[in-house]
Amino acid sequence: MALQRYVGLLRGINVGGKALLAMSDLRAAFESLGVSDVRTYINSGNVVFRHKAVDLRKLEIRAEKAIPIPAKVVIKSFAEYESIVRAIPPDWTDDSVTRVYVMFLRHGVDSKDILAKIDVNPEVEQLHYTPGALLWAADRSGLTRSRVAKLPKSIGQEMTARNLNTTRKLYDLLKS
């Protein structure tokens, strides 16, 4: 059986000196699940790996139990991740004017209906849904007026965000 490519994204680790997790420990946790070709990227809980085709929800639960600290995990297949990356508007750039984030959704909140639960300030930000993620672009000078940045806790705890550069780099790692 051919191995599939996946990305695991941890929520809330190594942020502000809390929930510290060495990437070597993250690699070891994933290797204990029987996955292969495990690679991490930067110190914020990004892991790319190969595994047989499985139920990703079950794999997320197994990964959360294997990681030595409490952390929520979002796992996307290569196909899911590629679809998310391709949905990013081509004119969106993370630069000195605009901040762009991809908010990867856990499967329990992954629905277009999520947009109705999030207040957006159209003067300073745009928010789009694509299966598996919310795509958010905000004017850096207007971030204090952002409404998306103040997500309801029920949503914020069920997703993990990556900036545009990290999102694209992980896509490159998945392709290699």
KENU-845382 format. One record per residue: x, y, z of N, C-alpha, C in turn; residue number from 1. Coordinates in Angstrom, 2 decimals. Layout:
BEGIN
+---------+---------+---------+---------+---------+---------+---------+---------+---------+-----+
:     n_X :     n_Y :     n_Z :    ca_X :    ca_Y :    ca_Z :     c_X :     c_Y :     c_Z : seq :
+---------+---------+---------+---------+---------+---------+---------+---------+---------+-----+
:       X :       Y :       Z :       X :       Y :       Z :       X :       Y :       Z : NUM :
...
+---------+---------+---------+---------+---------+---------+---------+---------+---------+-----+
***
This chain:
BEGIN
+---------+---------+---------+---------+---------+---------+---------+---------+---------+-----+
:     n_X :     n_Y :     n_Z :    ca_X :    ca_Y :    ca_Z :     c_X :     c_Y :     c_Z : seq :
+---------+---------+---------+---------+---------+---------+---------+---------+---------+-----+
:    0.85 :   -1.18 :    0.00 :    0.00 :    0.00 :    0.00 :    0.89 :    1.25 :    0.00 :   1 :
:    0.60 :    2.16 :   -0.89 :    1.41 :    3.38 :   -1.01 :    1.17 :    4.29 :    0.20 :   2 :
:    2.24 :    4.91 :    0.63 :    2.13 :    5.84 :    1.74 :    1.64 :    7.19 :    1.24 :   3 :
:    0.80 :    7.82 :    2.03 :    0.25 :    9.14 :    1.71 :    1.04 :   10.20 :    2.47 :   4 :
:    0.99 :   11.44 :    1.99 :    1.66 :   12.56 :    2.66 :    0.64 :   13.33 :    3.50 :   5 :
:    1.08 :   13.75 :    4.70 :    0.22 :   14.47 :    5.63 :    1.01 :   15.58 :    6.31 :   6 :
:    0.26 :   16.55 :    6.83 :    0.86 :   17.57 :    7.69 :    0.08 :   17.59 :    9.00 :   7 :
:    0.81 :   17.66 :   10.10 :    0.21 :   17.81 :   11.43 :    0.54 :   19.20 :   11.94 :   8 :
:   -0.47 :   19.88 :   12.44 :   -0.31 :   21.25 :   12.93 :   -0.80 :   21.31 :   14.37 :   9 :
:    0.10 :   21.63 :   15.29 :   -0.26 :   21.71 :   16.70 :   -0.72 :   23.11 :   17.04 :  10 :
:   -1.67 :   23.20 :   17.95 :   -2.20 :   24.49 :   18.39 :   -1.55 :   24.90 :   19.71 :  11 :
:   -1.05 :   26.13 :   19.74 :   -0.66 :   26.77 :   20.99 :    0.60 :   26.27 :   21.67 :  12 :
:    1.53 :   25.69 :   20.93 :    2.77 :   25.27 :   21.59 :    3.87 :   26.29 :   21.31 :  13 :
:    4.82 :   26.38 :   22.25 :    5.99 :   27.25 :   22.12 :    5.61 :   28.70 :   21.81 :  14 :
:    4.52 :   29.15 :   22.42 :    4.06 :   30.53 :   22.25 :    4.19 :   31.23 :   23.60 :  15 :
:    4.94 :   32.31 :   23.62 :    5.07 :   33.09 :   24.85 :    5.67 :   32.31 :   26.01 :  16 :
:    6.53 :   31.34 :   25.71 :    7.18 :   30.58 :   26.77 :    6.29 :   29.55 :   27.43 :  17 :
:    5.12 :   29.27 :   26.84 :    4.19 :   28.30 :   27.42 :    4.07 :   27.08 :   26.51 :  18 :
:    3.65 :   25.97 :   27.09 :    3.46 :   24.72 :   26.36 :    4.69 :   24.40 :   25.50 :  19 :
:    5.83 :   24.37 :   26.17 :    7.09 :   24.14 :   25.46 :    7.24 :   22.69 :   25.03 :  20 :
:    7.62 :   22.51 :   23.77 :    7.79 :   21.19 :   23.21 :    8.94 :   21.23 :   22.22 :  21 :
:    9.95 :   20.43 :   22.49 :   11.09 :   20.33 :   21.57 :   10.63 :   19.61 :   20.31 :  22 :
:   11.12 :   20.06 :   19.17 :   10.73 :   19.42 :   17.92 :   11.21 :   17.97 :   17.84 :  23 :
:   12.30 :   17.66 :   18.54 :   12.75 :   16.26 :   18.59 :   11.71 :   15.40 :   19.31 :  24 :
:   11.07 :   15.94 :   20.34 :   10.02 :   15.21 :   21.05 :    8.77 :   15.08 :   20.19 :  25 :
:    8.49 :   16.11 :   19.39 :    7.35 :   16.04 :   18.48 :    7.59 :   14.96 :   17.42 :  26 :
:    8.79 :   14.94 :   16.85 :    9.13 :   13.90 :   15.87 :    8.98 :   12.51 :   16.49 :  27 :
:    9.51 :   12.35 :   17.69 :    9.44 :   11.04 :   18.37 :    7.99 :   10.64 :   18.63 :  28 :
:    7.16 :   11.58 :   19.01 :    5.74 :   11.28 :   19.26 :    5.07 :   10.77 :   17.99 :  29 :
:    5.33 :   11.44 :   16.87 :    4.73 :   11.00 :   15.62 :    5.31 :    9.67 :   15.15 :  30 :
:    6.61 :    9.49 :   15.33 :    7.22 :    8.21 :   14.95 :    6.63 :    7.06 :   15.76 :  31 :
:    6.24 :    7.33 :   17.02 :    5.63 :    6.29 :   17.85 :    4.27 :    5.85 :   17.31 :  32 :
:    3.69 :    6.64 :   16.42 :    2.40 :    6.30 :   15.80 :    2.58 :    5.39 :   14.59 :  33 :
:    3.83 :    5.12 :   14.22 :    4.09 :    4.27 :   13.07 :    4.13 :    5.02 :   11.76 :  34 :
:    4.28 :    6.34 :   11.81 :    4.39 :    7.11 :   10.58 :    5.87 :    7.14 :   10.16 :  35 :
:    6.13 :    7.55 :    8.92 :    7.51 :    7.58 :    8.45 :    7.86 :    8.92 :    7.83 :  36 :
:    9.14 :    9.09 :    7.53 :    9.66 :   10.32 :    6.92 :    9.21 :   11.57 :    7.68 :  37 :
:    9.31 :   11.54 :    9.00 :    8.84 :   12.63 :    9.84 :    9.83 :   13.79 :    9.80 :  38 :
:    9.31 :   14.96 :    9.46 :   10.12 :   16.19 :    9.45 :    9.33 :   17.29 :   10.15 :  39 :
:   10.03 :   18.09 :   10.94 :    9.38 :   19.25 :   11.55 :    9.88 :   20.50 :   10.85 :  40 :
:    9.09 :   21.55 :   10.99 :    9.48 :   22.84 :   10.39 :    9.25 :   23.93 :   11.43 :  41 :
:   10.24 :   24.70 :   11.66 :   10.36 :   25.74 :   12.69 :    9.82 :   25.23 :   14.03 :  42 :
:    9.93 :   26.02 :   15.04 :    9.67 :   25.58 :   16.41 :    8.24 :   25.88 :   16.84 :  43 :
:    7.27 :   25.67 :   15.94 :    5.89 :   26.02 :   16.31 :    4.90 :   24.90 :   16.05 :  44 :
:    5.38 :   23.66 :   16.02 :    4.46 :   22.54 :   15.95 :    3.97 :   22.20 :   14.56 :  45 :
:    4.87 :   22.14 :   13.60 :    4.54 :   21.74 :   12.24 :    5.29 :   20.46 :   11.94 :  46 :
:    4.58 :   19.43 :   11.52 :    5.22 :   18.15 :   11.24 :    4.65 :   17.58 :    9.94 :  47 :
:    5.55 :   17.20 :    9.06 :    5.19 :   16.59 :    7.78 :    5.63 :   15.13 :    7.87 :  48 :
:    4.76 :   14.23 :    7.36 :    5.08 :   12.81 :    7.48 :    4.33 :   12.01 :    6.42 :  49 :
:    4.66 :   10.73 :    6.35 :    3.98 :    9.79 :    5.46 :    3.36 :    8.69 :    6.30 :  50 :
:    2.22 :    8.22 :    5.83 :    1.50 :    7.16 :    6.54 :    0.52 :    6.53 :    5.57 :  51 :
:    0.09 :    5.34 :    5.89 :   -0.94 :    4.71 :    5.07 :   -2.22 :    5.54 :    5.18 :  52 :
:   -3.12 :    5.36 :    4.24 :   -4.40 :    6.07 :    4.27 :   -5.17 :    5.64 :    5.53 :  53 :
:   -5.57 :    6.62 :    6.32 :   -6.26 :    6.34 :    7.59 :   -7.34 :    7.39 :    7.82 :  54 :
:   -8.16 :    7.14 :    8.82 :   -9.14 :    8.11 :    9.27 :   -8.37 :    9.21 :   10.02 :  55 :
:   -8.35 :   10.40 :    9.45 :   -7.53 :   11.48 :   10.03 :   -8.01 :   11.90 :   11.41 :  56 :
:   -9.31 :   11.81 :   11.67 :   -9.80 :   12.19 :   13.00 :   -9.22 :   11.26 :   14.05 :  57 :
:   -9.19 :    9.98 :   13.74 :   -8.62 :    9.01 :   14.68 :   -7.13 :    9.24 :   14.86 :  58 :
:   -6.44 :    9.56 :   13.77 :   -5.01 :    9.82 :   13.85 :   -4.74 :   11.07 :   14.69 :  59 :
:   -5.58 :   12.09 :   14.57 :   -5.43 :   13.30 :   15.41 :   -5.52 :   12.93 :   16.89 :  60 :
:   -6.50 :   12.10 :   17.24 :   -6.67 :   11.69 :   18.64 :   -5.46 :   10.91 :   19.12 :  61 :
:   -4.97 :   10.00 :   18.30 :   -3.78 :    9.22 :   18.66 :   -2.57 :   10.14 :   18.83 :  62 :
:   -2.42 :   11.13 :   17.94 :   -1.29 :   12.06 :   18.03 :   -1.38 :   12.89 :   19.30 :  63 :
:   -2.57 :   13.35 :   19.64 :   -2.73 :   14.16 :   20.86 :   -2.34 :   13.36 :   22.10 :  64 :
:   -2.62 :   12.07 :   22.09 :   -2.25 :   11.21 :   23.22 :   -0.75 :   10.93 :   23.25 :  65 :
:   -0.11 :   10.90 :   22.09 :    1.32 :   10.59 :   22.01 :    2.22 :   11.78 :   22.36 :  66 :
:    1.72 :   12.98 :   22.15 :    2.52 :   14.19 :   22.41 :    2.65 :   14.38 :   23.92 :  67 :
:    3.84 :   14.66 :   24.43 :    4.06 :   14.70 :   25.87 :    3.47 :   15.91 :   26.61 :  68 :
:    2.84 :   16.83 :   25.91 :    2.16 :   17.95 :   26.56 :    0.75 :   18.04 :   25.99 :  69 :
:   -0.18 :   18.67 :   26.72 :   -1.53 :   18.82 :   26.16 :   -1.49 :   19.76 :   24.95 :  70 :
:   -1.96 :   19.28 :   23.82 :   -1.99 :   20.09 :   22.60 :   -3.02 :   19.52 :   21.65 :  71 :
:   -3.75 :   20.40 :   21.00 :   -4.69 :   19.97 :   19.97 :   -3.93 :   19.88 :   18.65 :  72 :
:   -4.31 :   18.88 :   17.85 :   -3.63 :   18.62 :   16.59 :   -4.64 :   18.66 :   15.45 :  73 :
:   -4.25 :   19.31 :   14.37 :   -5.01 :   19.29 :   13.13 :   -4.15 :   18.55 :   12.11 :  74 :
:   -4.69 :   17.51 :   11.49 :   -3.96 :   16.79 :   10.46 :   -4.71 :   16.94 :    9.15 :  75 :
:   -3.96 :   17.29 :    8.12 :   -4.52 :   17.43 :    6.78 :   -3.74 :   16.52 :    5.83 :  76 :
:   -4.46 :   15.89 :    4.92 :   -3.80 :   15.12 :    3.88 :   -3.18 :   16.08 :    2.88 :  77 :
:   -2.30 :   15.55 :    2.05 :   -1.70 :   16.38 :    1.01 :   -2.79 :   17.00 :    0.14 :  78 :
:   -3.78 :   16.21 :   -0.26 :   -4.85 :   16.73 :   -1.14 :   -5.62 :   17.85 :   -0.45 :  79 :
:   -5.96 :   17.68 :    0.83 :   -6.68 :   18.73 :    1.57 :   -5.82 :   20.00 :    1.65 :  80 :
:   -4.56 :   19.80 :    1.99 :   -3.66 :   20.95 :    2.16 :   -3.47 :   21.68 :    0.83 :  81 :
:   -3.27 :   20.92 :   -0.22 :   -3.09 :   21.53 :   -1.53 :   -4.32 :   22.34 :   -1.94 :  82 :
:   -5.50 :   21.83 :   -1.67 :   -6.73 :   22.54 :   -1.99 :   -6.82 :   23.86 :   -1.22 :  83 :
:   -6.40 :   23.84 :    0.04 :   -6.39 :   25.06 :    0.86 :   -5.42 :   26.08 :    0.28 :  84 :
:   -4.22 :   25.65 :   -0.03 :   -3.20 :   26.56 :   -0.58 :   -3.68 :   27.16 :   -1.90 :  85 :
:   -4.28 :   26.36 :   -2.74 :   -4.76 :   26.87 :   -4.03 :   -5.93 :   27.84 :   -3.88 :  86 :
:   -6.64 :   27.78 :   -2.76 :   -7.77 :   28.69 :   -2.53 :   -7.33 :   30.08 :   -2.06 :  87 :
:   -6.07 :   30.23 :   -1.66 :   -5.59 :   31.54 :   -1.22 :   -5.59 :   32.48 :   -2.43 :  88 :
:   -6.28 :   33.60 :   -2.32 :   -6.30 :   34.53 :   -3.46 :   -4.88 :   34.88 :   -3.90 :  89 :
:   -4.60 :   34.80 :   -5.20 :   -3.23 :   35.01 :   -5.69 :   -2.68 :   36.41 :   -5.41 :  90 :
:   -3.55 :   37.38 :   -5.20 :   -3.06 :   38.73 :   -4.93 :   -2.79 :   38.98 :   -3.45 :  91 :
:   -3.04 :   38.00 :   -2.59 :   -2.75 :   38.15 :   -1.17 :   -1.27 :   37.92 :   -0.93 :  92 :
:   -0.63 :   38.90 :   -0.31 :    0.78 :   38.77 :    0.06 :    0.94 :   39.22 :    1.51 :  93 :
:    1.78 :   38.53 :    2.22 :    2.09 :   38.90 :    3.60 :    3.29 :   39.83 :    3.51 :  94 :
:    3.03 :   41.13 :    3.68 :    4.09 :   42.12 :    3.51 :    3.94 :   43.22 :    4.55 :  95 :
:    4.55 :   44.35 :    4.33 :    4.51 :   45.44 :    5.30 :    3.12 :   46.08 :    5.39 :  96 :
:    2.26 :   45.83 :    4.43 :    0.92 :   46.43 :    4.41 :   -0.15 :   45.44 :    4.88 :  97 :
:    0.00 :   44.18 :    4.51 :   -1.04 :   43.18 :    4.78 :   -0.48 :   42.00 :    5.55 :  98 :
:   -1.28 :   41.52 :    6.48 :   -0.96 :   40.30 :    7.21 :   -1.93 :   39.23 :    6.74 :  99 :
:   -1.40 :   38.05 :    6.37 :   -2.23 :   36.97 :    5.87 :   -2.00 :   35.73 :    6.74 : 100 :
:   -3.12 :   35.13 :    7.17 :   -3.06 :   33.90 :    7.95 :   -4.01 :   32.87 :    7.35 : 101 :
:   -3.62 :   31.62 :    7.49 :   -4.50 :   30.50 :    7.18 :   -4.83 :   29.86 :    8.52 : 102 :
:   -6.11 :   29.78 :    8.82 :   -6.58 :   29.18 :   10.07 :   -7.11 :   27.78 :    9.76 : 103 :
:   -6.31 :   26.79 :   10.08 :   -6.66 :   25.40 :    9.79 :   -7.67 :   24.91 :   10.82 : 104 :
:   -8.80 :   24.44 :   10.33 :   -9.93 :   24.08 :   11.18 :   -9.90 :   22.60 :   11.55 : 105 :
:  -10.20 :   22.34 :   12.82 :  -10.44 :   20.96 :   13.24 :  -11.77 :   20.53 :   12.62 : 106 :
:  -11.92 :   19.26 :   12.45 :  -13.04 :   18.75 :   11.67 :  -14.41 :   19.04 :   12.31 : 107 :
:  -14.48 :   19.21 :   13.60 :  -15.76 :   19.49 :   14.27 :  -16.34 :   20.85 :   13.94 : 108 :
:  -15.50 :   21.80 :   13.51 :  -16.00 :   23.15 :   13.17 :  -15.84 :   23.48 :   11.70 : 109 :
:  -15.36 :   22.51 :   10.93 :  -15.08 :   22.74 :    9.51 :  -16.38 :   22.74 :    8.69 : 110 :
:  -16.92 :   23.93 :    8.51 :  -18.16 :   24.10 :    7.75 :  -18.24 :   25.55 :    7.29 : 111 :
:  -18.82 :   25.75 :    6.13 :  -19.00 :   27.12 :    5.63 :  -19.85 :   27.94 :    6.60 : 112 :
:  -20.67 :   27.27 :    7.39 :  -21.53 :   27.94 :    8.38 :  -20.71 :   28.70 :    9.42 : 113 :
:  -19.44 :   28.38 :    9.55 :  -18.59 :   29.04 :   10.54 :  -18.50 :   30.55 :   10.27 : 114 :
:  -18.62 :   30.95 :    9.01 :  -18.52 :   32.37 :    8.68 :  -19.61 :   33.19 :    9.37 : 115 :
:  -20.78 :   32.62 :    9.58 :  -21.88 :   33.33 :   10.23 :  -21.60 :   33.58 :   11.72 : 116 :
:  -20.64 :   32.87 :   12.27 :  -20.31 :   32.99 :   13.69 :  -19.15 :   33.95 :   13.95 : 117 :
:  -18.57 :   34.51 :   12.89 :  -17.39 :   35.36 :   13.03 :  -17.71 :   36.75 :   12.50 : 118 :
:  -17.47 :   37.73 :   13.34 :  -17.68 :   39.12 :   12.94 :  -16.44 :   39.62 :   12.19 : 119 :
:  -16.67 :   40.27 :   11.06 :  -15.59 :   40.78 :   10.22 :  -15.74 :   42.29 :   10.07 : 120 :
:  -14.64 :   43.01 :   10.15 :  -14.64 :   44.44 :    9.89 :  -14.15 :   44.64 :    8.45 : 121 :
:  -15.09 :   44.82 :    7.51 :  -14.70 :   44.89 :    6.10 :  -13.79 :   46.08 :    5.76 : 122 :
:  -13.69 :   47.04 :    6.66 :  -12.79 :   48.18 :    6.42 :  -11.32 :   47.79 :    6.52 : 123 :
:  -11.03 :   46.72 :    7.29 :   -9.63 :   46.38 :    7.52 :   -9.28 :   44.92 :    7.25 : 124 :
:  -10.28 :   44.06 :    6.93 :   -9.96 :   42.65 :    6.80 :  -10.92 :   41.93 :    5.86 : 125 :
:  -10.43 :   40.79 :    5.36 :  -11.22 :   39.90 :    4.54 :  -11.11 :   38.50 :    5.14 : 126 :
:  -12.22 :   37.76 :    5.09 :  -12.23 :   36.40 :    5.60 :  -12.97 :   35.52 :    4.60 : 127 :
:  -12.32 :   34.43 :    4.20 :  -12.92 :   33.48 :    3.26 :  -12.85 :   32.09 :    3.86 : 128 :
:  -13.86 :   31.30 :    3.54 :  -13.86 :   29.89 :    3.93 :  -13.50 :   29.04 :    2.73 : 129 :
:  -12.69 :   28.04 :    2.95 :  -12.45 :   26.96 :    2.00 :  -12.46 :   25.69 :    2.84 : 130 :
:  -12.91 :   24.58 :    2.32 :  -12.95 :   23.37 :    3.15 :  -11.61 :   23.12 :    3.84 : 131 :
:  -11.68 :   23.07 :    5.17 :  -10.49 :   22.82 :    5.97 :   -9.85 :   24.05 :    6.58 : 132 :
:  -10.26 :   25.25 :    6.13 :   -9.56 :   26.44 :    6.63 :  -10.36 :   27.72 :    6.43 : 133 :
:   -9.97 :   28.70 :    7.21 :  -10.38 :   30.09 :    6.99 :   -9.16 :   30.84 :    6.49 : 134 :
:   -9.35 :   31.67 :    5.50 :   -8.28 :   32.48 :    4.94 :   -8.54 :   33.92 :    5.35 : 135 :
:   -7.57 :   34.53 :    6.02 :   -7.76 :   35.86 :    6.61 :   -6.65 :   36.80 :    6.16 : 136 :
:   -7.04 :   37.92 :    5.62 :   -6.08 :   38.98 :    5.27 :   -6.52 :   40.24 :    5.98 : 137 :
:   -5.57 :   40.93 :    6.61 :   -5.89 :   42.14 :    7.36 :   -4.86 :   43.22 :    7.07 : 138 :
:   -5.34 :   44.43 :    7.02 :   -4.48 :   45.61 :    6.87 :   -3.71 :   45.76 :    8.18 : 139 :
:   -2.40 :   45.73 :    8.11 :   -1.59 :   45.82 :    9.33 :   -1.88 :   47.09 :   10.14 : 140 :
:   -2.15 :   48.18 :    9.45 :   -2.41 :   49.43 :   10.18 :   -3.77 :   49.41 :   10.87 : 141 :
:   -4.62 :   48.45 :   10.53 :   -5.94 :   48.38 :   11.13 :   -6.15 :   47.17 :   12.02 : 142 :
:   -5.07 :   46.49 :   12.40 :   -5.22 :   45.27 :   13.19 :   -5.93 :   45.51 :   14.52 : 143 :
:   -5.77 :   46.67 :   15.10 :   -6.45 :   46.93 :   16.37 :   -7.97 :   47.02 :   16.18 : 144 :
:   -8.40 :   47.22 :   14.95 :   -9.85 :   47.27 :   14.67 :  -10.37 :   45.96 :   14.10 : 145 :
:   -9.50 :   44.97 :   14.00 :   -9.91 :   43.67 :   13.49 :  -10.93 :   43.03 :   14.42 : 146 :
:  -11.93 :   42.41 :   13.84 :  -12.89 :   41.64 :   14.62 :  -12.54 :   40.15 :   14.56 : 147 :
:  -11.96 :   39.74 :   13.44 :  -11.58 :   38.33 :   13.28 :  -10.51 :   37.95 :   14.31 : 148 :
:   -9.61 :   38.88 :   14.61 :   -8.55 :   38.60 :   15.58 :   -9.11 :   38.28 :   16.96 : 149 :
:  -10.36 :   38.62 :   17.18 :  -11.02 :   38.35 :   18.46 :  -12.06 :   37.25 :   18.27 : 150 :
:  -11.62 :   36.13 :   17.73 :  -12.51 :   35.00 :   17.46 :  -13.22 :   34.52 :   18.72 : 151 :
:  -14.45 :   34.06 :   18.60 :  -15.09 :   33.41 :   19.75 :  -14.24 :   32.23 :   20.20 : 152 :
:  -14.14 :   32.02 :   21.51 :  -13.32 :   30.95 :   22.06 :  -13.70 :   29.58 :   21.49 : 153 :
:  -14.99 :   29.37 :   21.27 :  -15.46 :   28.08 :   20.77 :  -14.88 :   27.77 :   19.39 : 154 :
:  -14.50 :   28.79 :   18.65 :  -13.87 :   28.59 :   17.35 :  -12.35 :   28.63 :   17.49 : 155 :
:  -11.85 :   29.61 :   18.20 :  -10.40 :   29.78 :   18.35 :   -9.70 :   28.56 :   18.91 : 156 :
:  -10.36 :   27.83 :   19.79 :   -9.75 :   26.64 :   20.37 :   -9.83 :   25.42 :   19.45 : 157 :
:  -10.55 :   25.56 :   18.36 :  -10.72 :   24.45 :   17.43 :  -10.03 :   24.68 :   16.09 : 158 :
:   -9.01 :   25.52 :   16.12 :   -8.24 :   25.80 :   14.90 :   -6.83 :   26.18 :   15.29 : 159 :
:   -5.96 :   26.20 :   14.31 :   -4.60 :   26.67 :   14.52 :   -4.19 :   27.47 :   13.30 : 160 :
:   -3.54 :   28.59 :   13.52 :   -3.22 :   29.51 :   12.43 :   -1.74 :   29.45 :   12.07 : 161 :
:   -1.49 :   29.66 :   10.78 :   -0.12 :   29.79 :   10.28 :   -0.09 :   30.97 :    9.33 : 162 :
:    1.02 :   31.71 :    9.37 :    1.12 :   32.83 :    8.42 :    1.31 :   32.28 :    7.01 : 163 :
:    1.18 :   33.16 :    6.05 :    1.23 :   32.75 :    4.66 :    2.56 :   32.09 :    4.30 : 164 :
:    3.67 :   32.65 :    4.79 :    4.98 :   32.08 :    4.46 :    5.12 :   30.66 :    4.99 : 165 :
:    4.71 :   30.43 :    6.23 :    4.79 :   29.09 :    6.81 :    3.88 :   28.13 :    6.06 : 166 :
:    2.68 :   28.59 :    5.74 :    1.73 :   27.76 :    4.99 :    2.34 :   27.31 :    3.67 : 167 :
:    2.95 :   28.22 :    2.96 :    3.55 :   27.88 :    1.67 :    4.78 :   26.98 :    1.83 : 168 :
:    5.59 :   27.23 :    2.84 :    6.77 :   26.40 :    3.07 :    6.35 :   24.97 :    3.39 : 169 :
:    5.31 :   24.80 :    4.21 :    4.83 :   23.46 :    4.52 :    4.31 :   22.76 :    3.27 : 170 :
:    3.70 :   23.52 :    2.38 :    3.23 :   22.95 :    1.12 :    4.43 :   22.45 :    0.30 : 171 :
:    5.49 :   23.25 :    0.27 :    6.71 :   22.82 :   -0.44 :    7.28 :   21.54 :    0.17 : 172 :
:    7.28 :   21.45 :    1.50 :    7.79 :   20.25 :    2.15 :    6.90 :   19.03 :    1.85 : 173 :
:    5.59 :   19.25 :    1.78 :    4.68 :   18.17 :    1.45 :    4.91 :   17.65 :    0.02 : 174 :
:    5.24 :   18.55 :   -0.88 :    5.46 :   18.17 :   -2.27 :    6.77 :   17.42 :   -2.48 : 175 :
:    7.72 :   17.63 :   -1.58 :    9.05 :   17.02 :   -1.79 :    9.15 :   15.61 :   -1.26 : 176 :
+---------+---------+---------+---------+---------+---------+---------+---------+---------+-----+
***
